[in-house]
């Protein structure tokens, strides 16, 4: 049931996970080297918990404005498949579809380019001062 203690507790855990993920993902992409074991472990734990959430959503009753409380497993699964399932699936498996290492490499290229421009600027300034 949507108001059961477990479901309420689970939803609180998910809110914390989403908040942590929203903070850690940009930080990881920007500042953490690819292959950092601590962040890989945290990411794996998040993916496992979000994967468990997909399973829980397939069997969790929900309220419908037309039907009231829906407890039929087929109706629950069908509703989840046509609403949040694809989004949840992409959230769990986005690391496999869009590897963080590719995104990180792009950022490294941008930083390298900026650094080379900065080095050239510094050389020009030093040569003018000398």
C-alpha positions as CSV (number, residue, x, y, z in Angstrom):
1,X,0.0,0.0,0.0
2,X,1.3,3.5,-0.7
3,X,1.0,4.6,2.9
4,X,2.7,1.5,4.4
5,X,5.6,2.2,6.7
6,X,8.0,0.4,4.3
7,X,6.8,2.4,1.2
8,X,7.1,5.7,3.1
9,X,10.5,4.8,4.4
10,X,11.6,3.7,0.9
11,X,10.4,6.9,-0.6
12,X,12.4,8.9,1.9
13,X,15.5,6.9,1.0
14,X,14.9,7.6,-2.6
15,X,14.6,11.3,-2.0
16,X,18.0,11.3,-0.2
17,X,19.5,9.2,-3.1
18,X,18.2,11.6,-5.7
19,X,19.5,14.6,-3.8
20,X,22.9,12.9,-3.3
21,X,23.0,11.9,-7.0
22,X,22.1,15.5,-8.1
23,X,25.1,16.8,-6.1
24,X,27.6,14.0,-6.8
25,X,27.1,13.6,-10.5
26,X,28.3,17.1,-11.6
27,X,31.0,17.0,-9.0
28,X,32.2,13.6,-10.3
29,X,32.1,14.6,-13.9
30,X,34.0,17.8,-13.2
31,X,36.6,16.9,-10.6
32,X,37.0,13.1,-10.2
33,X,39.3,11.1,-12.4
34,X,37.7,8.2,-14.2
35,X,38.1,4.9,-12.4
36,X,38.0,6.4,-8.9
37,X,37.0,3.3,-6.9
38,X,35.2,5.2,-4.1
39,X,32.9,7.0,-6.6
40,X,32.5,3.9,-8.7
41,X,31.3,2.0,-5.6
42,X,28.9,4.8,-4.6
43,X,27.6,4.9,-8.2
44,X,27.1,1.1,-8.2
45,X,25.2,1.3,-4.9
46,X,23.0,4.0,-6.2
47,X,22.3,2.0,-9.4
48,X,21.4,-1.1,-7.3
49,X,19.0,0.8,-5.1
50,X,17.4,2.5,-8.1
51,X,17.1,-0.9,-9.7
52,X,15.4,-2.3,-6.6
53,X,13.0,0.7,-6.9
54,X,12.0,-0.4,-10.3
55,X,11.1,-3.8,-9.0
56,X,9.2,-2.2,-6.0
57,X,7.2,0.0,-8.4
58,X,6.0,-3.0,-10.4
59,X,4.2,-4.3,-7.3
60,X,3.3,-1.1,-5.4
61,X,-0.3,-0.2,-5.2
62,X,-1.2,3.4,-6.3
63,X,-4.0,5.8,-6.1
64,X,-5.9,6.6,-9.3
65,X,-8.3,9.6,-9.7
66,X,-10.8,7.3,-11.5
67,X,-10.4,4.0,-9.7
68,X,-9.2,4.9,-6.2
69,X,-6.6,2.5,-4.7
70,X,-5.4,0.1,-7.4
71,X,-4.0,-3.1,-6.0
72,X,-4.3,-5.4,-9.1
73,X,-0.7,-6.4,-10.1
74,X,-1.5,-6.3,-13.8
75,X,-2.9,-2.8,-13.6
76,X,0.0,-1.7,-11.4
77,X,2.5,-3.0,-13.9
78,X,0.7,-1.6,-16.9
79,X,0.4,1.8,-15.2
80,X,4.1,1.8,-14.3
81,X,5.2,0.7,-17.8
82,X,3.3,3.6,-19.4
83,X,4.3,6.3,-16.9
84,X,7.6,6.2,-15.1
85,X,9.3,3.0,-16.2
86,X,11.3,4.3,-19.1
87,X,12.5,7.3,-17.1
88,X,13.5,5.1,-14.2
89,X,15.2,2.6,-16.5
90,X,17.3,5.4,-18.2
91,X,18.3,6.7,-14.8
92,X,19.5,3.3,-13.7
93,X,21.3,2.4,-16.9
94,X,22.5,5.8,-18.1
95,X,26.1,4.9,-17.1
96,X,26.0,2.0,-19.6
97,X,24.3,3.9,-22.3
98,X,26.3,7.1,-21.9
99,X,29.6,6.1,-20.2
100,X,30.8,8.7,-17.8
101,X,34.4,8.2,-19.1
102,X,33.4,9.6,-22.5
103,X,31.8,12.7,-20.9
104,X,34.8,13.0,-18.7
105,X,37.2,12.8,-21.6
106,X,35.3,15.6,-23.4
107,X,35.8,17.8,-20.3
108,X,39.5,16.8,-20.1
109,X,39.9,17.9,-23.7
110,X,38.1,21.2,-23.0
111,X,40.3,21.8,-19.9
112,X,43.5,20.9,-21.9
113,X,42.5,23.4,-24.6
114,X,41.8,26.1,-22.1
115,X,45.1,25.3,-20.4
116,X,47.0,25.6,-23.7
117,X,45.4,28.9,-24.4
118,X,46.3,30.1,-21.0
119,X,49.9,29.0,-21.4
120,X,50.1,30.9,-24.7
121,X,48.7,34.0,-23.0
122,X,51.3,33.7,-20.2
123,X,54.1,33.2,-22.8
124,X,53.0,36.4,-24.7
125,X,52.8,38.4,-21.5
126,X,56.2,37.2,-20.3
127,X,57.8,37.9,-23.7
128,X,56.3,41.5,-23.6
129,X,57.6,42.1,-20.1
130,X,61.1,40.7,-20.9
